[in-house]
Amino acid sequence: MKIIILGAGQVGSSVAQNLASEANDITVVDSRSEVLQDLQDRIDIRTVQGPASHPEVLTRAGAEDADMILAVTNSDETNMIACQVAYTLFHTPIKIARVRAQEYLRHPKLFNQEALPIDVLISPEQLVTEYIQRLIEQPEALQVLDFAGGRVQLVAVRAVRGGPLVGQQLRELKKHMPGVEARVAAIFRRGSAILPEGTTVIEADDEVFFIAARKDIRAVTSELRALDKPVRRVIIAGGGNIGLRLALSIESRYQVKLIDCNPETTRQLSELLGKSIVLLGDAADEDLLIEENIENTDIFCALTNDEEANILSAMLAKRLGARKVMSLINRPSYVDLVQSEAIDIAVSPQQATIGSLLAHVRRGDVAVVHSLRRGAAEAIEAVAHGDSKTSKVVGRVIEDIKLPPGATIGAIVRGEDVIIAHHDTVIQSDDHVILFLVDKRHIPDVEHLFQVGVTFF
């Protein structure tokens, strides 16, 4: 696929790196020559310097025969105009734009072929907010990912000594929870993937990914570790786009305090928020955190625009007694460095965003993609089409499907029903099949499985 990425910022660079590794033809456009040079030194892509929305620049980038334009510059207006130019002058089939301002997003009529011809709108801030919200709702989890509109979830949990299933074989899971259907999709032990079988024994500190219907997630989690007390008190550091969105989305269910160091920002926040307590101060101020009862705080979220400040304030909050701390971190190299006992969860905006983009790049009918473990693994919701003659999956039992190495089918959504996959489950046309891949290099093999043969009409 020939893809033009407009903007070489954190999201654009991250997407370019992910897509270039999958044999796509990538061109990145940015006005900053030094940023483009750095990107070209690291990955095999073309770069074009210039304003992203200018027709002449898009022509040099190859827009005349591009399959997709991905506009992720820091300017909403530039992104929107670039999509308009791509549609009018080059008839680009797929146009994706990052739009952050709520003032635009509140008016969906703006975004159609007659007005602003944008096929897919992405808002990284909203995606990150929803991701953090799911982690607050499931405080024991390392990751919580939605499929089939939230009816099915893929959850990563760190197994803890003393959990009922720790030290037991996976086949014991069904005996422990009669009436609850779940499937362990993968286990990561000391950084290496283990493909789960019935005889696999779960060890303490294993990172266990399992799939279940949303209503059963807590029951499965309790087999791997003791359930935490329900979250009541949340402190948010940073009143920017993400901090404000998160406070607005959770303040009706939790006791929320929001800390920001800018007097004007805190004044605006206090007007926008109804139940949250807004505090003016530095989130890395030990006296302030103690004064605000950090030791009784269930979750501390460091969400400022300064990742070093996020790391320091989260580490301080943890040392002062916060039960769980999260930190927003942009640099991938920092994530592995800090996600340990000091910081419970490092939230990467790029990883939260990349999945929504990959779903439009994948061949075949792919509804959802989630990038996992810093891009090394993926979870995919693919839709099966055709019949037993034209499809490699429809009409076949799972054990007869030739999945690539390291791939497992975890669940199937059929209409309103959630079916946890077993070896004798038969896939039907229009089933939404949820797969887990421990190695994303096998993505083309999965795409090939779900592509319909030429005889299908």
Buried (B, 14 or more C-beta within 10 A) or exposed (E): BBBBBBBBBBBBBBBBBBBBBBEBBBBBBBBEEEBBEEBBEEBEBBBBBBBBBBBEBBBBBBBEEBBBBBBBBEBBEBBBBBBBBBBEEBEBEBBBBBBBEBEBBEEEEBBEEEEBBBBBBBBBBBBBBBBBBBBBBBBBBBBBBBBBEEBBBBBBBBBBEEBBBBBBEBEBBEEBBEEBBBBBBBBBBEEEBBBBEEEBEBBBEBBBBBBBBBEBBBBBBBBBBEEBEEBEBBBBBBBBBBBBBBBBBBBEBBBBBBBBBEEEBBEBBBEEBEEBBBBBBBBBBEEBBEEBEBEEBBBBBBBBEEBEBBBBBBBBBBEBBBBBBBBBBBEBEBBEBBBEEBBBBBBBBBBBBBBBBBBBBBEBBBBBBBBBBBBBBBBBBBBBBBBEEBBBBBBBEBEEBEBBEBBBBBBBBBEEEBBBBEEEBBBEBBBBBBBBBBBBEBBBBBBEBBBBEEEBE
